[in-house]
Amino acid sequence: MRVPGRRFSRGRVVMLPSRPDGYLTTAEAARVAGVDASTIRKWRERGWLAAQGLSERGWPLHTAEAVWAADRLVREHSITASASGVDPRRLRKTARAA
């Protein structure tokens, strides 16, 4: 259930949505998942994330729960299917820190 003014927190990014209806834009969804906006667009193309609504301009909107579910789906499949078992997000975080 969406409660206006509540923060999205599940051990991840804590943020308030910029829209009064509580939906997240593609950029905000990317921040919640810790990925680039282009990754969110690829998830939509591949069917891993469906838009839960459209903005006034026709841009896709998402709920935080749907973004987290897509992120979990991608993590589960990419890590088990990967020969190395390395999560690419961890590599990116260590590269940024250096």
N, C-alpha and C positions, 0 to 999 in steps of 0.2 A: 504494500500500500504506500502510495506516495504522500508524504506529509510536507506541505510547503515550509520552506525555511530550514528543513533538516539537512544535515550534512551527509554525504555519501561516505560511509566509512565501513570498511570491512578489512582493516589491516592494510589498506592501500591509500591512495591519494584521497585526502579529505578536501572537498571543495563544495561550494554552493553552485548550482546551475545558474547560468546567466538568464535563462528564460523563466518567466513566472509559472509556466506549466510544469516545470521540473524536468523537461527533456534536455538531452545533451546534444550539442552540435557535434560535427565530426571532429573538430579540433579538441573539444572538451572530452569527447569519448576517447580520443587518443591519449590525452593526459591521464585519464583514469586508468587506462590499460598500460601506460608506460611505453607506448609505441608512437611512431609517426602517423600523421593523418593519412598518408598514402597507404599505410598498412590497414587502417580501418576501411578504406575504400576497397582494397583487395579482399578483405574478409567479406564485404558485401557482394563483390563480384563472384566469389567462390561459393556463396550461400551459407557461410558460417555465421553471418550476422545479418539480420533483417532489420530494415528501418521500421520503427514503431510509429512513426508519424512523419509529416512533412511540415517544413516551415512555411511561412507566408510566401516565400520565394520559390518554394518547391524543393528545397534542400532536405535531405534525409535527417531525421532526428532519432535518437536512441535513448533508452533508459539505462541507468547504470547497471541494473541487474542483467540486462541483455548483453552489455559489453563484457561484464565479468564472466558470463556463461560462454561467450565466444572465446574469450581469452583462455579460459580453462580448457575448452575443446581444442584449441590450437596447441596449447602447451602439452596436453596429454598425447596428442597425435604426433607432434613434431619431435618430442623427446624420445618416444618409444620407436618411432620410425627412423630416427637419426642413428647412423652407424656409430658416431662418437658419443652420443648421449649428452652433448653439451647444449645448454640453453643459450641461444644467441644473444638474449637480453643481458645475460651476465657478462658476456664478452664486451658488449657495448658499454656497460656501466664501468667496467675496469678500464677500458680504453679512455673514457671521459675523465676518470679520476687521475690518470697518469699525466 
